[in-house]
């Protein structure tokens, strides 16, 4: 553009036209100034140059004939220059300006040739015009070709990048496959001799050894297990990274699983002189669905590390409820220790593979640094998260959270007592020539009718028994070194229709994670491991042969699922006339996975026991129609008459006096729990009776949790509770915090209990007022009414109502008649206060 300006300025100089020379110089200077000063802002610079050139051309046209000037063609050059600037808005602005100028010249005054007559220099002007527009078009063409060439280069580069990435992906896939095949082969080659070593050490430990030999065998066994654990860790990490780990979702009871899992760290801690504690909050749902095998692996890794790096103090496992929904629950697990701690810098990379807090740790404590990395990957596969907090020389907390699906209440419950053992015929085989004594001793102790044979003859033996009308019901396959024979037999059984109903049970000494699922796919009914408990084997066979199990599509039985069946089959009867109390106890118990029934008086309880077998009964003592004492006596008489096993009966009452305990004992009750019921005490009591580890001394040494109390002084026992009530502390109408705490801060459950209390409290107060006004005075009836209101009020922490009912019960017990005018007024006032303030 500046070249054209200088050429046109030369024409003006040639024609002595100063009116063109001065603007030409000004336009050239402005163009160069715009290039120098506006270069950091190219868009504004381009627009400015085009506008300066357009203004200059407009002046040139005015001087050379207006609309008839050949300079009109320079407007085309201005528009071409706008295209070169690659600015759409600038191009549109230039086009609009040029169109406006053309319209101005067309409709404006018809200027003549103007100050500059181009007739003399028409050829020179045409050369300038042609070269200028031609140059602009040439530049446009070059720019277009450059863009096309750049696009083609980008396309080629992109294609090359795609081909390279595809090659890299294919190479990576091939490398992963090669690595997987290598690890699978290596795992197989290492596992087989290791399983042989472990199996033979099992046999060796089962034989008669002196102390020195047993110590050496134990060392060899632990070393082999440690080596196999490292192999398993490396294989797990490889499978996770390759995306080949599958989560095995199965129903399980969290409480049973945790109790089983902590048995190993409890032993490890005890051997090291540490205290090991585990707690499961009462609001945590028990019946869940998830991969409990992987959860076990993570917990054992966390607790193992905690015990390893703790020299003194305690290791604690806490299980809490983080989030509760209708069908899912988010459970938080944390392991706390008082060990050496970890620095802040190391915490950031602690869950990476092969990372340990210090290089010296590997030498001192051992380990590969894979455990935490694998644990993190497992938890993330299950949709959870993992983390750690620590203070050096103070201790550490490792935690993880996992979402679990809740089990549906209609899960099938097995009756483990329905099948007689002497009716069951069993075949026992092994990968050795004959089953080991560790299996046959268990079978002999149970009293099974069993035969043994070599595993190659089992199909012939079972088929022959079927034809002779004395079929076998189960095949127990022992694995000491290799389970390949059991897998082969399982596949053969599935191919023979006559043997499909045969229950296959594997008992292994060399099992690994994931084996249970593989044997389930092969048609096995149960997967157990050594050491083998006779009760577990007995209940396993009863379960897999029960009609309910055979008709259903339930998963393979393991010792975990068996314990869950035992728990779900444990039936509890709740006897109480107050709906608030029944609902409270029922919710506490049902949340743990036990079955419950309820009745409202002793008469109904006796009838219920005659038609249904219960494992435990919670009995209120004071009820209408028939109290708990008489109901217990009649239940004991019925059991003696029918020669039935004694069902434990636990007294459940608000009276904690020694005479009440003795009355419970004399009526045939087994234990005692006071109201309002503490959920933790209630569950511990049920677990003790369910597991057969009852240690209650409720009737021998009454304990009111009061320091310095003489448990043999009955008068003092009865006086101290009343003394505690007669303090000057203000009595709250409704202890909301204490109420919610008793129910695990479950507001939905608390609201349900409170609603039930609202439905019956007015009737309880009316009964009490009527008893006070009754003529003649009936102290026993009044005491029963006050006792009922006291228990119900205590259950919802209605402290003023409870205190008032307690005062009336105490006065009546001491043969003092309450004030007929004062009691109705006071009880109505307390009830109205509670109705106003009892809100969650």
Buried (B, 14 or more C-beta within 10 A) or exposed (E): BBEBBEBBBBBBEEBEBEBBBEBBBBBBEBBEEBBEEBEEEEEEBBBBBBBBBBBBBBBBBBBBBBBBBBBBBBBBBBBBBBBBBEBEEBBEBBBEBBEEBBEBBEEEEEBEBBBBBBEEBEEBBEEBBEBBBEBBBEBBEEEEEEEEEEEEEEEEEEEEEEEEEEEEEEEEEEEBEEEBEEBEEEBEEBBBEBBBBBBBBBBBBBEEBEEEEBEEBEEBBEEBEEBBBBBBBBBBBBBBBBEEBEEBBBBBBBBBBBBBBBEBBBEBBEEBEBEBEBEBBBBBBBBBBBBBBBBBBBBBBBBBBBBBBBEEBBBBBBBBBEEBEEEBBBBBBBBBBBBBBBEEEBBEEBBEBEBBBEEEBBEEBEBBBBBBBBBBBBBBBBBBEBBBEBEEEEBBBBBBBBBBEBBEEEBEBBBBEEBEEEEBBBBBBBBBEBBBEBBBEBBEEBEBBBBBBEBEEBBEBBBEBBEEEEBBBBBBBBBBBBBEBBBEBBEEBBEEEEBEEBBBBBBBBBBBBBBBBBBBEBBBBBBBBBEBEBEBBBBBBBBBBBEEBEEEEBBBBBBBBBBBBBBBBBBBBBBBBBBBBBBBBBBBBBBBBBBBBBBBBBBBBBEBBEEEEBBBBBBBBBBEEBBBBBBBBBBBEEBEEEEEEEBBBBBBBBBBBBEBBEBBBEBBBBBBBBBBBBBBEBBEBBBBBBEEEBEBEBBEEBEBEEEEBEBEEBEBBBEBBEEEEEEEEEBBBBBBEEBBEBBBEBEEBBEBBBEBBBEBBEEBBBBBBEBBEEEEBEBEBBBBBBBBBBBBBBBBBBBBBBBBBBBBBBBBBEEEEBEEEEBBEBBEEBBEBBBEEBEE
